[in-house]
Amino acid sequence: MTPAETCRMYATIAADMAGEATDTGRRVSLLEMAQAWRTLADKEDGSHVAQQQQQPQPDNENEK
């Protein structure tokens, strides 16, 4: 499981718990927590894209 998938799993768990919460304050906190996990997952996905773009490219000057 990738870090982004793990974050999304925790987001789902928090959202499910929020759906079962009877206390409004607890529900709001759990929904905020779920959103924070989703944000982390999105950032993790973006960091993998950035890492792929930063990989060194071969030096083609010797092929001229």
N, C-alpha and C positions, 0 to 999 in steps of 0.2 A: 504494500500500500504506500503510495507516495505521500509526502507531507501535505500536499493540497487535499488529497482524498481523506486523510486523517482529519484535517480541519473541517471539511464538509461533513464528515461523520459526526463530529462533536456539535456542529451547527444543527444537524438534524435532531440529535439527542436533546439539545437545549430547547429547540422549537417544540418537540414532542412534549417535553416536561412543561413548557409554557401552556400548551393546550390542555393539560391536566390540572394546572394550578387553579386553585379557587381564590387565592389572595391576589388582588390586582397588582400590588407592588411586586410580588414575587413573579407574576406573569410578565410584567414590564421588564424586570431585570433579566429574566431568562430570554426574552425576545431580543434584548440588547446584546446579551451574551451570544446568542445565535448569529446576530448580524456581525459581531466582532469576529467570530470564527469564519464567517463567509468572506469578510474583508481580508483576513489572513490567508485564506485559501486563494483568493484572487491575486494577492501580492506574491504568494509562492509560485503560482502559475506564471506571473510576469517575470519573476526572477529567473526562472528556467529559460524563458525566451531571451532575456538579456544575457544570460551566460552563454547561450548558443551563439548569439551574435558577437560576443567578445572573444570567441575562440580564434587563435592565430590562423591566418591564412598562409598558404604556401607561397614562397618567394618564387615568382615566375620570371625574374629578370635573367636567370641563367639559361632560359629556353629560347632566347632571341637569336 
